[in-house]
Amino acid sequence: MPFIKYQNKKVHFRLDGSGSKNIIFLHGFLGDLSIWDRYISDLQDDFKILRIDLAGHGLSDNLGETHTMELLSKPVTQVMSHVGMSSAHFVGHSMGGYVAMSIAENNNDLMESLCLFNSTAAEDSEQKKKDRIRTIRLINLSPELFVQEAINNLFTKANLKKYPSEVKVLQEKGLKMALIGAAPALRGMAERKTMVSLLQKSNFPVLFLSGRHDNIIPIESIIEQVSETRSSLTILEETNHMGFIEEYEYTLEQLQRFWKKKPI
């Protein structure tokens, strides 16, 4: 398995495909690079695809007590340099979208396009920040219960029944990370700032893929962000927060269509 070292810590990544264009997939909270597995077979003939385990997730080490989005972004850009990618189309699921926006803020030239997949450019409300810190205590008390309820809350009721094996895998992997990478990530997400102004002045295309029934990021807030920026929006009508499972075929189609558009 391929690794690099960042600050003497392991960073796990996978590089697939043989195409001339580059994609970087970034997973969300309690996920790992394997959430994108299904996309690889459909994209690898046309793209070179880089997936990275963010710090404290998957097989990558923790970097500290707080993983700010900027800190999480630094190993990503280092892996890009390691594999010879000078720019790419970024796809970030949830927290992965926050990391991608941090990269765009500090390394705009690396960004060919950005897909915010069940993600948002808004900062947390004061209540949400408090909830994230409260969640750390809940994880320490009962990680099994927390992960089970947290993952279940990311799917519509219909999709929980439709994808039981996928839900189980996410819960099993999430439990492994709950006591390692969860607290640093929660602190970092609570500290992040709004990135709406970044999208307003971006010189790269931005697409929101957003769930109609998202329990984490209300669709109304995304519609407002799109109206204030130069972004486009595709609403996933059958999705809560896990569009890469709940509507895989449709999201693949929308991504491929997005990448074919001419740059703004």
Secondary structure, 3 states (H helix, E strand, C coil): CCEEEECCEEEEEEEECCCCEEEEEECCCCCCHHHHHHHHHHHCCCEEEEEECCCCCCCCCCCCCCCCHHHHHHHHHHHHHHHCCCCEEEEEECHHHHHHHHHHHHCHHHEEEEEEECCCCCCCCHHHHHHHHHHHHHHHHCHHHHHHHHHHCCCCHHHHHHCHHHHHHHHHHHHHHHCCCHHHHHHHHHHCCCCHHHHHCCCCCEEEEEECCCCCCCHHHHHHHHHHCCCEEEEECCCCCCHHHHCHHHHHHHHHHHHHCCCC
